[in-house]
Structure formats: structure tokens, C-alpha cells
Amino acid sequence: MRHRHGYRKLGRKSQHRAALLKNLAIALTEHGRIETTLPKAKELRKYYEKLISKASAGDFNAHRAVFAQLQDKQSTKKLVEEIAPEYKERPGGYTRIIKTRVRRGDAAEMAIIELV
């Protein structure tokens, strides 16, 4: 049973799951909106909102903390200098998930995750 379990495993080992979330976060930073499966979008929301909260400080330590998670210089710079300052006064809820369709091949629920 998974009562009170803190995260979704997404059918992957921990390192693969971390790499998946990192790549989805980089794509979301780059494009502002991406389409993925609903469980991945819900996990990405938790991951990405914590990143924005860290980045909202805007100082050198924020750059270091975000880069430690993303490992991508351009995404880190964009997140800390462009995206996070827009949400400085907002107390969370930086992303929106919109359910879109059921994928034809495997009947997975798809969703769009975007920055508010």
C-alpha cells in the first residue's frame, strides 16, 4: 500500500526519475509550456515550484541551488533572472496543469503544464 507515500515512482528507478524531472524542468523553463502525461505533470509541478521558490531570492546562492538541480546554465540563468522575479510576491501556485486528451497508443492521460 502507498498510504502517505510522498511521491510517484513513475515506473522508474530513482536516478532515472531524477533525470526525467530535470529534463522536464529544463524544457518547461525553455518553452514555458509542455505536454506530458498527467502523473509526470503532477510530479513536475512539485519539483518546479520548489525551484522557483529557491530562485526567487535572485542572489548568487540562488543560482548555485538551482544549478545544482538543473545542471544547465542557460535554464538556470533564465529561471533566476527572468522567470522567478515575476513571481516574487506570489505565495506559490506558479504552474497550471490542464488535462488535454487520452493518448491513442497506450490510453495515457495527457496534460499541458504551463507557467501561470
MINU-543851 format. One record per residue: y negated, x negated, z of N, C-alpha, C in turn; residue number from 1. Coordinates in nm, 4 decimals, decimal comma. Last residue first. Example, Ala and Ser with C-alpha at 12.3 -4.5 7.8 and 13.67 -1.06 7.14 Angstrom:
residues 2
{{0,2250 -1,2850 0,7080} {0,1060 -1,3670 0,7140} {-0,0030 -1,2900 0,7870} 2};
{{0,5690 -1,3190 0,7800} {0,4500 -1,2300 0,7800} {0,3300 -1,3200 0,7800} 1};
//
This chain:
residues 116
{{-3,0102 -0,2083 -1,4963} {-3,0975 -0,0912 -1,4860} {-3,2378 -0,1297 -1,5281} 116};
{{-2,7741 -0,3517 -1,7147} {-2,8766 -0,3721 -1,6131} {-2,9699 -0,2533 -1,6139} 115};
{{-2,4520 -0,1998 -1,7663} {-2,5814 -0,2497 -1,8113} {-2,6725 -0,2701 -1,6921} 114};
{{-2,1364 -0,1338 -1,8933} {-2,2102 -0,1765 -1,7748} {-2,3391 -0,2405 -1,8253} 113};
{{-1,9437 0,1205 -2,0223} {-2,0539 0,0292 -2,0508} {-2,1178 -0,0050 -1,9171} 112};
{{-1,5878 0,1548 -2,0342} {-1,7168 0,1831 -1,9742} {-1,8185 0,0802 -2,0226} 111};
{{-1,2688 0,3107 -2,0903} {-1,3707 0,2121 -2,1222} {-1,5034 0,2543 -2,0591} 110};
{{-0,9398 0,3412 -1,9868} {-1,0741 0,3979 -1,9765} {-1,1766 0,2865 -1,9982} 109};
{{-0,6743 0,2867 -2,2147} {-0,7542 0,2369 -2,1023} {-0,8912 0,3040 -2,1041} 108};
{{-0,4842 0,3423 -2,4103} {-0,5390 0,4537 -2,3319} {-0,6129 0,4065 -2,2064} 107};
{{-0,4176 0,1430 -2,5835} {-0,3444 0,1494 -2,4567} {-0,3963 0,2570 -2,3621} 106};
{{-0,5557 0,2037 -2,8295} {-0,4322 0,1266 -2,8251} {-0,3512 0,1442 -2,6982} 105};
{{-0,7958 0,3481 -2,7792} {-0,6865 0,4079 -2,8554} {-0,5536 0,3340 -2,8369} 104};
{{-0,9639 0,3989 -2,4749} {-0,9259 0,3063 -2,5818} {-0,7974 0,3532 -2,6484} 103};
{{-1,1763 0,6583 -2,4156} {-1,0427 0,6088 -2,3844} {-1,0000 0,5218 -2,5019} 102};
{{-1,5246 0,6083 -2,3290} {-1,4148 0,6616 -2,4090} {-1,2827 0,6152 -2,3516} 101};
{{-1,7370 0,5691 -2,1203} {-1,7591 0,5973 -2,2616} {-1,6424 0,6679 -2,3290} 100};
{{-1,9250 0,5708 -1,8217} {-1,7929 0,5870 -1,8834} {-1,8124 0,6300 -2,0283} 99};
{{-2,1517 0,3385 -1,7194} {-2,1412 0,4643 -1,7932} {-2,0031 0,4702 -1,8570} 98};
{{-2,3086 0,1866 -1,4530} {-2,1818 0,1984 -1,5253} {-2,1763 0,3367 -1,5886} 97};
{{-2,5751 -0,0342 -1,3900} {-2,5343 0,1044 -1,4130} {-2,4046 0,1017 -1,4920} 96};
{{-2,7242 -0,2536 -1,1431} {-2,6451 -0,2254 -1,2629} {-2,6079 -0,0781 -1,2691} 95};
{{-2,8559 -0,2752 -0,9068} {-2,9173 -0,3382 -1,0228} {-2,8441 -0,3063 -1,1527} 94};
{{-2,8416 -0,1919 -0,6327} {-2,8258 -0,0990 -0,7428} {-2,8890 -0,1507 -0,8704} 93};
{{-3,1002 -0,3249 -0,4099} {-2,9639 -0,3111 -0,4621} {-2,9596 -0,2111 -0,5759} 92};
{{-3,3775 -0,2583 -0,3464} {-3,2763 -0,2938 -0,2451} {-3,1325 -0,2751 -0,2928} 91};
{{-3,6399 -0,4069 -0,5293} {-3,5317 -0,3082 -0,5324} {-3,4208 -0,3485 -0,4347} 90};
{{-3,8228 -0,6087 -0,5433} {-3,8465 -0,5041 -0,4441} {-3,7323 -0,4031 -0,4358} 89};
{{-3,7019 -0,7689 -0,7501} {-3,7402 -0,8269 -0,6208} {-3,7568 -0,7198 -0,5118} 88};
{{-3,6175 -0,7317 -1,0073} {-3,5542 -0,6504 -0,9030} {-3,5915 -0,6960 -0,7622} 87};
{{-3,7450 -0,9166 -1,1644} {-3,7692 -0,7748 -1,1929} {-3,7182 -0,6843 -1,0802} 86};
{{-3,6418 -1,1636 -1,0806} {-3,7753 -1,1229 -1,0349} {-3,8093 -0,9759 -1,0625} 85};
{{-3,3812 -1,1657 -1,2175} {-3,3931 -1,1400 -1,0737} {-3,5344 -1,1024 -1,0282} 84};
{{-3,4436 -1,2286 -1,4951} {-3,3812 -1,1024 -1,4529} {-3,4088 -1,0714 -1,3059} 83};
{{-3,5843 -1,4821 -1,5120} {-3,6264 -1,3627 -1,5851} {-3,5727 -1,2331 -1,5238} 82};
{{-3,4872 -1,6853 -1,3411} {-3,6287 -1,6846 -1,3782} {-3,6748 -1,5557 -1,4461} 81};
{{-3,2146 -1,6371 -1,2871} {-3,3065 -1,6691 -1,1770} {-3,4523 -1,6488 -1,2166} 80};
{{-3,1051 -1,5738 -1,5427} {-3,0848 -1,4857 -1,4280} {-3,1895 -1,5101 -1,3199} 79};
{{-3,1791 -1,7931 -1,7014} {-3,2249 -1,6589 -1,7369} {-3,2150 -1,5639 -1,6174} 78};
{{-3,0447 -2,0016 -1,5658} {-3,1906 -2,0046 -1,5822} {-3,2449 -1,8647 -1,6119} 77};
{{-2,7785 -1,9167 -1,5921} {-2,8382 -1,9355 -1,4598} {-2,9899 -1,9310 -1,4684} 76};
{{-2,7479 -1,9214 -1,8685} {-2,7355 -1,7941 -1,7967} {-2,7985 -1,8032 -1,6585} 75};
{{-2,7804 -2,1970 -1,9175} {-2,8718 -2,1006 -1,9776} {-2,8671 -1,9669 -1,9045} 74};
{{-2,5691 -2,3189 -1,7637} {-2,7101 -2,3480 -1,7378} {-2,8041 -2,2413 -1,7929} 73};
{{-2,2959 -2,2101 -1,5974} {-2,3594 -2,2010 -1,7276} {-2,5102 -2,2132 -1,7083} 72};
{{-2,1515 -2,1514 -1,3634} {-2,1227 -2,2744 -1,4375} {-2,1781 -2,2695 -1,5799} 71};
{{-2,1617 -1,9313 -1,1816} {-2,1547 -1,9087 -1,3257} {-2,1135 -2,0312 -1,4070} 70};
{{-2,1587 -2,0326 -0,9127} {-2,0753 -1,9188 -0,9524} {-2,0546 -1,9132 -1,1033} 69};
{{-2,3350 -2,2443 -0,9156} {-2,2021 -2,2662 -0,8578} {-2,1067 -2,1537 -0,8968} 68};
{{-2,5640 -2,1195 -1,0104} {-2,4911 -2,2108 -1,0998} {-2,3511 -2,2394 -1,0472} 67};
{{-2,6400 -1,9823 -0,7784} {-2,5997 -1,9064 -0,8967} {-2,5204 -1,9951 -0,9923} 66};
{{-2,6988 -2,1975 -0,6073} {-2,5997 -2,0968 -0,5678} {-2,5489 -2,0186 -0,6887} 65};
{{-2,9006 -2,3357 -0,7490} {-2,7740 -2,4017 -0,7154} {-2,6645 -2,3010 -0,6835} 64};
{{-3,1037 -2,1422 -0,7645} {-3,0457 -2,1991 -0,8864} {-2,9090 -2,2605 -0,8578} 63};
{{-3,1522 -2,1165 -0,4915} {-3,1019 -2,0011 -0,5670} {-3,0387 -2,0478 -0,6975} 62};
{{-3,2586 -2,3643 -0,4352} {-3,1287 -2,3290 -0,3771} {-3,0686 -2,2060 -0,4452} 61};
{{-3,5029 -2,3480 -0,5675} {-3,4016 -2,4427 -0,6126} {-3,2633 -2,4072 -0,5593} 60};
{{-3,5877 -1,9927 -0,5773} {-3,6124 -2,1330 -0,5487} {-3,4969 -2,2203 -0,5996} 59};
{{-3,5416 -1,7179 -0,6022} {-3,6130 -1,7879 -0,7072} {-3,6391 -1,9357 -0,6842} 58};
{{-3,4340 -1,5038 -0,4652} {-3,5191 -1,5986 -0,3919} {-3,6012 -1,6826 -0,4890} 57};
{{-3,2672 -1,3747 -0,6418} {-3,3992 -1,3167 -0,6198} {-3,4902 -1,4065 -0,5369} 56};
{{-3,0132 -1,4788 -0,6507} {-3,1122 -1,5323 -0,7443} {-3,2531 -1,4834 -0,7144} 55};
{{-2,8730 -1,3232 -0,4671} {-2,8926 -1,4661 -0,4416} {-3,0071 -1,5208 -0,5260} 54};
{{-2,8853 -1,0772 -0,6026} {-2,9438 -1,0890 -0,4684} {-2,9684 -1,2351 -0,4322} 53};
{{-2,7424 -1,1417 -0,8321} {-2,8847 -1,1084 -0,8432} {-2,9530 -1,1198 -0,7075} 52};
{{-2,4869 -1,1816 -0,7179} {-2,5557 -1,2903 -0,7872} {-2,7059 -1,2636 -0,7972} 51};
{{-2,4299 -0,9274 -0,6246} {-2,4437 -1,0357 -0,5271} {-2,5161 -1,1546 -0,5897} 50};
{{-2,4083 -0,8001 -0,8695} {-2,5174 -0,7612 -0,7791} {-2,5366 -0,8646 -0,6684} 49};
{{-2,1792 -0,9174 -0,9754} {-2,3084 -0,9427 -1,0378} {-2,4247 -0,9055 -0,9455} 48};
{{-1,9656 -0,8247 -0,8126} {-1,9869 -0,9683 -0,8348} {-2,1306 -0,9955 -0,8798} 47};
{{-1,9840 -0,5461 -0,8372} {-1,9932 -0,6108 -0,7055} {-2,0302 -0,7584 -0,7198} 46};
{{-1,9565 -0,5215 -1,1198} {-2,0758 -0,4715 -1,0521} {-2,0919 -0,5385 -0,9158} 45};
{{-1,7001 -0,6153 -1,1714} {-1,8137 -0,6949 -1,2155} {-1,9422 -0,6505 -1,1459} 44};
{{-1,5503 -0,4027 -1,0775} {-1,5425 -0,5318 -1,0090} {-1,6618 -0,6188 -1,0449} 43};
{{-1,6247 -0,2083 -1,2654} {-1,6486 -0,1838 -1,1229} {-1,6407 -0,3129 -1,0415} 42};
{{-1,5379 -0,3269 -1,5041} {-1,6805 -0,2993 -1,4842} {-1,7113 -0,2782 -1,3365} 41};
{{-1,2622 -0,3281 -1,4648} {-1,3335 -0,4557 -1,4775} {-1,4825 -0,4350 -1,4526} 40};
{{-1,2101 -0,0477 -1,4615} {-1,1862 -0,1298 -1,3418} {-1,2566 -0,2652 -1,3468} 39};
{{-1,3015 0,0198 -1,7345} {-1,3666 0,0722 -1,6145} {-1,3366 -0,0103 -1,4889} 38};
{{-1,3375 -0,2472 -1,9741} {-1,2615 -0,1401 -1,9109} {-1,3287 -0,0998 -1,7795} 37};
{{-1,6551 -0,2795 -2,1474} {-1,5304 -0,3327 -2,0954} {-1,4521 -0,2174 -2,0339} 36};
{{-1,9511 -0,3659 -2,3055} {-1,8474 -0,2644 -2,2911} {-1,7185 -0,3330 -2,2493} 35};
{{-2,2743 -0,4618 -2,1737} {-2,1467 -0,4918 -2,2377} {-2,0509 -0,3752 -2,2187} 34};
{{-2,6077 -0,5702 -2,1616} {-2,5176 -0,4548 -2,1588} {-2,3907 -0,4916 -2,2341} 33};
{{-2,7358 -0,8116 -2,1626} {-2,7980 -0,7019 -2,0882} {-2,7104 -0,5790 -2,0768} 32};
{{-2,6544 -1,0509 -2,2841} {-2,6771 -0,9333 -2,3673} {-2,7452 -0,8167 -2,2954} 31};
{{-2,6468 -1,2521 -2,0809} {-2,6919 -1,2829 -2,2159} {-2,7342 -1,1581 -2,2931} 30};
{{-2,5441 -1,1215 -1,8585} {-2,6742 -1,1883 -1,8494} {-2,7319 -1,2106 -1,9888} 29};
{{-2,2984 -1,0425 -1,9607} {-2,3942 -0,9410 -1,9166} {-2,5345 -0,9999 -1,9055} 28};
{{-2,1782 -1,2920 -2,0062} {-2,2034 -1,2015 -2,1188} {-2,3064 -1,0949 -2,0823} 27};
{{-2,1614 -1,3839 -1,7433} {-2,2394 -1,4599 -1,8406} {-2,2751 -1,3704 -1,9593} 26};
{{-1,9874 -1,1912 -1,6388} {-2,1227 -1,2033 -1,5837} {-2,2134 -1,2797 -1,6799} 25};
{{-1,7556 -1,2449 -1,7841} {-1,8200 -1,1146 -1,7990} {-1,9645 -1,1193 -1,7485} 24};
{{-1,7016 -1,5030 -1,6866} {-1,7332 -1,4836 -1,8283} {-1,7989 -1,3491 -1,8548} 23};
{{-1,6531 -1,4437 -1,4141} {-1,7579 -1,5381 -1,4518} {-1,7989 -1,5161 -1,5967} 22};
{{-1,4327 -1,2745 -1,4341} {-1,5579 -1,2229 -1,3786} {-1,6757 -1,3131 -1,4150} 21};
{{-1,2448 -1,4597 -1,5426} {-1,2782 -1,3360 -1,6126} {-1,4131 -1,2819 -1,5648} 20};
{{-1,2264 -1,6516 -1,3423} {-1,2770 -1,6903 -1,4739} {-1,3204 -1,5679 -1,5540} 19};
{{-1,1129 -1,4954 -1,1396} {-1,2438 -1,5574 -1,1184} {-1,3068 -1,5971 -1,2522} 18};
{{-0,8678 -1,4318 -1,2595} {-0,9604 -1,3248 -1,2233} {-1,1021 -1,3803 -1,2035} 17};
{{-0,7523 -1,6838 -1,2745} {-0,7780 -1,6105 -1,3984} {-0,8797 -1,4995 -1,3738} 16};
{{-0,7270 -1,7398 -1,0019} {-0,8104 -1,8258 -1,0860} {-0,8468 -1,7563 -1,2171} 15};
{{-0,5510 -1,5297 -0,9126} {-0,6873 -1,5427 -0,8596} {-0,7772 -1,6289 -0,9478} 14};
{{-0,3843 -1,3556 -1,1838} {-0,3847 -1,4461 -1,0686} {-0,5300 -1,4725 -1,0293} 13};
{{-0,4106 -1,0060 -1,2745} {-0,4287 -1,1483 -1,2986} {-0,4138 -1,2271 -1,1697} 12};
{{-0,4487 -0,7287 -1,2608} {-0,3291 -0,7817 -1,3264} {-0,3346 -0,9303 -1,3541} 11};
{{-0,6668 -0,6636 -1,1043} {-0,6817 -0,6601 -1,2496} {-0,5644 -0,7236 -1,3239} 10};
{{-0,7072 -0,6432 -0,8329} {-0,6437 -0,7642 -0,8834} {-0,6516 -0,7754 -1,0356} 9};
{{-1,0015 -0,5436 -0,6651} {-0,8976 -0,5100 -0,7628} {-0,8374 -0,6390 -0,8167} 8};
{{-1,0559 -0,5757 -0,3060} {-1,0897 -0,5964 -0,4459} {-0,9738 -0,5532 -0,5346} 7};
{{-0,9797 -0,5266 -0,0336} {-1,1182 -0,5498 -0,0699} {-1,1526 -0,5617 -0,2164} 6};
{{-0,7987 -0,2565 0,1037} {-0,7923 -0,3836 0,0329} {-0,9257 -0,4062 -0,0362} 5};
{{-0,7630 -0,0177 0,2392} {-0,8735 -0,1046 0,2807} {-0,8672 -0,2434 0,2168} 4};
{{-0,4327 0,0061 0,1297} {-0,5367 0,0628 0,2145} {-0,6356 -0,0453 0,2566} 3};
{{-0,2312 -0,0349 -0,0578} {-0,3529 -0,1130 -0,0672} {-0,4653 -0,0531 0,0168} 2};
{{0,1192 -0,0832 0,0000} {0,0000 0,0000 0,0000} {-0,1238 -0,0864 0,0000} 1};
//
